[in-house]
């Protein structure tokens, strides 16, 4: 099967016209299964964006519906967790 004249687009913009850095800065990955790495809750949340502010971390926790759970932990966002999935 031959396909001609087709181009991958996003909102009418061709992907090949985007700068690679722009794509990498704006594309994220959402895993289907939950996995926490060994480290603090804060470290797990900023895993994908190392320069996130504490306000960004709080916002992400709220958006995930996990803020009350995390904030209620013994050391709040500094609570250490062993890796689990």
N, CA and C atoms as an extended XYZ file, in Angstrom:
255
Properties=species:S:1:pos:R:3:atomname:S:1:resname:S:1:resid:I:1 pbc="F F F"
N         0.843       -1.178        0.000 N   UNK     1
C         0.000        0.000        0.000 CA  UNK     1
C         0.889        1.243        0.000 C   UNK     1
N         0.639        2.139       -0.922 N   UNK     2
C         1.399        3.385       -0.988 CA  UNK     2
C         0.522        4.536       -0.545 C   UNK     2
N         1.079        5.336        0.332 N   UNK     3
C         0.373        6.545        0.744 CA  UNK     3
C         1.212        7.727        0.291 C   UNK     3
N         0.614        8.595       -0.448 N   UNK     4
C         1.350        9.767       -0.918 CA  UNK     4
C         0.596       11.028       -0.517 C   UNK     4
N         1.357       12.100       -0.346 N   UNK     5
C         0.728       13.386       -0.047 CA  UNK     5
C         0.229       13.523        1.384 C   UNK     5
N         0.641       12.629        2.253 N   UNK     6
C         0.200       12.700        3.648 CA  UNK     6
C         1.296       13.302        4.512 C   UNK     6
N         0.899       13.974        5.559 N   UNK     7
C         1.864       14.577        6.463 CA  UNK     7
C         1.282       14.551        7.873 C   UNK     7
N         2.100       14.182        8.839 N   UNK     8
C         1.650       14.205       10.226 CA  UNK     8
C         1.548       15.647       10.701 C   UNK     8
N         0.398       15.977       11.278 N   UNK     9
C         0.190       17.353       11.728 CA  UNK     9
C        -0.371       17.393       13.139 C   UNK     9
N        -0.209       18.532       13.742 N   UNK    10
C        -0.822       18.830       15.042 CA  UNK    10
C        -1.431       20.208       14.915 C   UNK    10
N        -2.743       20.267       15.012 N   UNK    11
C        -3.464       21.539       14.868 CA  UNK    11
C        -3.026       22.294       13.610 C   UNK    11
N        -2.993       21.560       12.537 N   UNK    12
C        -2.667       22.072       11.207 CA  UNK    12
C        -1.215       22.503       11.027 C   UNK    12
N        -0.346       22.177       11.982 N   UNK    13
C         1.079       22.461       11.851 CA  UNK    13
C         1.794       21.138       11.592 C   UNK    13
N         2.664       21.127       10.624 N   UNK    14
C         3.405       19.911       10.314 CA  UNK    14
C         4.456       19.657       11.390 C   UNK    14
N         4.542       18.416       11.842 N   UNK    15
C         5.522       18.064       12.874 CA  UNK    15
C         6.945       18.398       12.443 C   UNK    15
N         7.247       18.192       11.184 N   UNK    16
C         8.619       18.437       10.750 CA  UNK    16
C         8.983       19.917       10.781 C   UNK    16
N         7.993       20.798       10.937 N   UNK    17
C         8.264       22.233       11.045 CA  UNK    17
C         8.577       22.665       12.482 C   UNK    17
N         8.312       21.792       13.446 N   UNK    18
C         8.611       22.116       14.838 CA  UNK    18
C        10.097       21.908       15.105 C   UNK    18
N        10.649       22.701       15.994 N   UNK    19
C        12.027       22.501       16.450 CA  UNK    19
C        12.026       21.331       17.431 C   UNK    19
N        13.059       20.493       17.378 N   UNK    20
C        13.131       19.313       18.239 CA  UNK    20
C        13.058       19.697       19.710 C   UNK    20
N        13.754       20.760       20.120 N   UNK    21
C        13.736       21.190       21.511 CA  UNK    21
C        12.327       21.583       21.938 C   UNK    21
N        11.606       22.259       21.067 N   UNK    22
C        10.240       22.666       21.375 CA  UNK    22
C         9.348       21.445       21.604 C   UNK    22
N         9.498       20.436       20.746 N   UNK    23
C         8.713       19.211       20.918 CA  UNK    23
C         9.044       18.532       22.247 C   UNK    23
N        10.345       18.410       22.544 N   UNK    24
C        10.756       17.736       23.780 CA  UNK    24
C        10.307       18.498       25.016 C   UNK    24
N        10.268       19.824       24.944 N   UNK    25
C         9.827       20.635       26.079 CA  UNK    25
C         8.326       20.547       26.314 C   UNK    25
N         7.575       20.141       25.293 N   UNK    26
C         6.118       20.184       25.390 CA  UNK    26
C         5.419       18.842       25.308 C   UNK    26
N         6.189       17.764       25.257 N   UNK    27
C         5.596       16.431       25.198 CA  UNK    27
C         5.932       15.701       26.491 C   UNK    27
N         4.953       15.095       27.085 N   UNK    28
C         5.176       14.339       28.308 CA  UNK    28
C         4.734       12.894       28.156 C   UNK    28
N         5.102       12.104       29.131 N   UNK    29
C         4.734       10.694       29.136 CA  UNK    29
C         3.890       10.428       30.371 C   UNK    29
N         2.800        9.757       30.181 N   UNK    30
C         1.958        9.349       31.298 CA  UNK    30
C         1.917        7.830       31.294 C   UNK    30
N         2.504        7.234       32.315 N   UNK    31
C         2.522        5.779       32.396 CA  UNK    31
C         1.150        5.248       32.768 C   UNK    31
N         0.874        4.040       32.330 N   UNK    32
C        -0.395        3.408       32.650 CA  UNK    32
C        -0.405        2.852       34.066 C   UNK    32
N         0.769        2.484       34.561 N   UNK    33
C         0.870        1.970       35.920 CA  UNK    33
C         1.631        2.971       36.779 C   UNK    33
N         1.233        3.066       38.017 N   UNK    34
C         1.899        3.973       38.943 CA  UNK    34
C         3.212        3.356       39.397 C   UNK    34
N         4.253        4.164       39.415 N   UNK    35
C         5.544        3.701       39.893 CA  UNK    35
C         6.208        4.845       40.630 C   UNK    35
N         6.675        4.586       41.845 N   UNK    36
C         7.437        5.569       42.604 CA  UNK    36
C         8.865        5.071       42.734 C   UNK    36
N         9.803        5.965       42.477 N   UNK    37
C        11.213        5.637       42.637 CA  UNK    37
C        11.599        5.803       44.102 C   UNK    37
N        12.703        5.190       44.510 N   UNK    38
C        13.212        5.420       45.853 CA  UNK    38
C        13.601        6.885       45.953 C   UNK    38
N        13.129        7.543       46.974 N   UNK    39
C        13.406        8.963       47.166 CA  UNK    39
C        12.208        9.635       47.798 C   UNK    39
N        12.289       10.925       47.927 N   UNK    40
C        11.189       11.658       48.547 CA  UNK    40
C        10.024       11.800       47.574 C   UNK    40
N         8.872       12.111       48.119 N   UNK    41
C         7.700       12.360       47.276 CA  UNK    41
C         8.012       13.508       46.323 C   UNK    41
N         8.661       14.547       46.847 N   UNK    42
C         9.047       15.702       46.035 CA  UNK    42
C         9.922       15.270       44.855 C   UNK    42
N        10.924       14.435       45.117 N   UNK    43
C        11.825       13.972       44.054 CA  UNK    43
C        11.076       13.170       42.995 C   UNK    43
N        10.084       12.405       43.412 N   UNK    44
C         9.297       11.625       42.454 CA  UNK    44
C         8.462       12.533       41.564 C   UNK    44
N         7.913       13.596       42.142 N   UNK    45
C         7.072       14.498       41.347 CA  UNK    45
C         7.913       15.295       40.356 C   UNK    45
N         9.095       15.751       40.748 N   UNK    46
C         9.926       16.560       39.842 CA  UNK    46
C        10.782       15.707       38.912 C   UNK    46
N        10.615       14.413       38.939 N   UNK    47
C        11.430       13.510       38.111 CA  UNK    47
C        11.453       13.944       36.642 C   UNK    47
N        10.332       14.334       36.116 N   UNK    48
C        10.259       14.706       34.703 CA  UNK    48
C        10.575       16.152       34.417 C   UNK    48
N        10.664       16.970       35.464 N   UNK    49
C        10.955       18.397       35.275 CA  UNK    49
C        11.796       18.876       36.444 C   UNK    49
N        13.091       18.699       36.315 N   UNK    50
C        14.017       18.960       37.428 CA  UNK    50
C        13.985       20.408       37.916 C   UNK    50
N        13.616       21.354       37.071 N   UNK    51
C        13.617       22.754       37.480 CA  UNK    51
C        12.261       23.222       38.017 C   UNK    51
N        11.368       22.282       38.339 N   UNK    52
C        10.047       22.639       38.863 CA  UNK    52
C        10.178       23.310       40.226 C   UNK    52
N         9.375       24.332       40.438 N   UNK    53
C         9.356       25.017       41.734 CA  UNK    53
C         8.496       24.209       42.705 C   UNK    53
N         8.567       24.562       43.983 N   UNK    54
C         7.734       23.878       44.965 CA  UNK    54
C         6.250       24.110       44.657 C   UNK    54
N         5.935       25.300       44.165 N   UNK    55
C         4.546       25.594       43.782 CA  UNK    55
C         4.088       24.688       42.641 C   UNK    55
N         5.006       24.405       41.695 N   UNK    56
C         4.689       23.473       40.607 CA  UNK    56
C         4.397       22.079       41.152 C   UNK    56
N         5.185       21.662       42.152 N   UNK    57
C         5.007       20.344       42.765 CA  UNK    57
C         3.653       20.274       43.464 C   UNK    57
N         3.314       21.304       44.216 N   UNK    58
C         2.004       21.330       44.885 CA  UNK    58
C         0.871       21.287       43.866 C   UNK    58
N         1.006       22.052       42.799 N   UNK    59
C        -0.026       22.078       41.756 CA  UNK    59
C        -0.186       20.701       41.109 C   UNK    59
N         0.939       20.050       40.812 N   UNK    60
C         0.892       18.720       40.198 CA  UNK    60
C         0.218       17.716       41.130 C   UNK    60
N         0.537       17.785       42.423 N   UNK    61
C        -0.071       16.875       43.392 CA  UNK    61
C        -1.578       17.112       43.474 C   UNK    61
N        -1.984       18.366       43.428 N   UNK    62
C        -3.421       18.689       43.464 CA  UNK    62
C        -4.118       18.184       42.209 C   UNK    62
N        -3.473       18.381       41.044 N   UNK    63
C        -4.072       17.926       39.789 CA  UNK    63
C        -4.208       16.411       39.748 C   UNK    63
N        -3.289       15.718       40.413 N   UNK    64
C        -3.323       14.246       40.454 CA  UNK    64
C        -4.278       13.737       41.533 C   UNK    64
N        -4.841       14.650       42.330 N   UNK    65
C        -5.739       14.242       43.408 CA  UNK    65
C        -5.004       13.606       44.571 C   UNK    65
N        -3.699       13.892       44.690 N   UNK    66
C        -2.876       13.249       45.714 CA  UNK    66
C        -2.346       14.231       46.764 C   UNK    66
N        -2.705       15.496       46.641 N   UNK    67
C        -2.150       16.517       47.532 CA  UNK    67
C        -2.428       16.211       48.996 C   UNK    67
N        -3.662       15.914       49.358 N   UNK    68
C        -4.008       15.651       50.767 CA  UNK    68
C        -3.238       14.451       51.311 C   UNK    68
N        -3.077       13.423       50.494 N   UNK    69
C        -2.326       12.243       50.911 CA  UNK    69
C        -0.863       12.605       51.156 C   UNK    69
N        -0.252       13.278       50.188 N   UNK    70
C         1.162       13.651       50.314 CA  UNK    70
C         1.385       14.642       51.443 C   UNK    70
N         0.522       15.650       51.520 N   UNK    71
C         0.707       16.689       52.537 CA  UNK    71
C         0.456       16.139       53.934 C   UNK    71
N        -0.328       15.067       54.016 N   UNK    72
C        -0.619       14.445       55.306 CA  UNK    72
C         0.447       13.445       55.746 C   UNK    72
N         1.413       13.161       54.880 N   UNK    73
C         2.491       12.227       55.233 CA  UNK    73
C         3.360       12.834       56.332 C   UNK    73
N         4.107       11.992       57.022 N   UNK    74
C         4.870       12.425       58.197 CA  UNK    74
C         5.765       13.632       57.934 C   UNK    74
N         6.505       13.625       56.827 N   UNK    75
C         7.381       14.748       56.493 CA  UNK    75
C         6.889       15.489       55.250 C   UNK    75
N         5.602       15.423       55.023 N   UNK    76
C         4.962       16.049       53.878 CA  UNK    76
C         5.663       15.624       52.580 C   UNK    76
N         6.076       16.556       51.739 N   UNK    77
C         6.683       16.200       50.465 CA  UNK    77
C         8.104       15.666       50.622 C   UNK    77
N         8.699       15.810       51.799 N   UNK    78
C        10.047       15.275       52.041 CA  UNK    78
C        10.019       13.834       52.543 C   UNK    78
N         8.836       13.252       52.667 N   UNK    79
C         8.713       11.880       53.116 CA  UNK    79
C         9.406       10.940       52.114 C   UNK    79
N        10.262       10.086       52.643 N   UNK    80
C        11.039        9.148       51.818 CA  UNK    80
C        10.213        7.894       51.545 C   UNK    80
N        10.258        7.411       50.320 N   UNK    81
C         9.560        6.178       49.946 CA  UNK    81
C        10.539        5.239       49.273 C   UNK    81
N        10.392        3.965       49.573 N   UNK    82
C        11.120        2.951       48.803 CA  UNK    82
C        10.389        2.805       47.470 C   UNK    82
N        11.090        2.345       46.470 N   UNK    83
C        10.474        2.154       45.164 CA  UNK    83
C         9.344        1.130       45.255 C   UNK    83
N         8.241        1.411       44.586 N   UNK    84
C         7.137        0.453       44.510 CA  UNK    84
C         6.293        0.765       43.284 C   UNK    84
N         5.610       -0.295       42.857 N   UNK    85
C         4.671       -0.125       41.740 CA  UNK    85
C         3.484       -1.003       41.962 C   UNK    85
